[in-house]
């Protein structure tokens, strides 16, 4: 079990954490500490508990907003995936139509080619 010592509002706190999580816990405490310091500058020294509560609420609000943004992004992504699926289906349909039209055009060209080939060989036989 790891242990770290962090300082919030000038007071030291000793915390335990999982082994290897020390740096992360220190970073979290530092982040919260910046908000505590900001609350202290705005409102003065209104007590450790109140400053930490206000700073925690600001961090919770940030988290709440980020979760909302993630939900919005998930909704947008789901819509984009639906749009892509529809576009893929449309592209497949267009590709099938084009393949059919190209096949029909190729058949017509072969018929025209056969007619010209027949006309040439018939004309050559008449000239002899």
Number of C-alpha atoms within 10 A of each C-alpha: 9 11 15 14 13 18 13 18 17 10 8 10 11 9 13 13 13 10 9 11 14 18 10 11 19 16 12 12 17 15 13 18 21 14 22 23 19 14 20 20 10 9 10 11 13 10 11 15 10 14 23 20 14 16 22 16 13 16 15 12 12 12 12 12 12 12 12 12 12 12 12 12 12 12 12 12 12 12 12 12 12 12 12 12 12 12 12 12 12 12 12 12 12 12 12 12 12 12 12 12 12 12 12 12 12 12 12 12 12 12 12 12 12 12 12 12 12 12 12 12 11 11 11 10 9 8 6 5
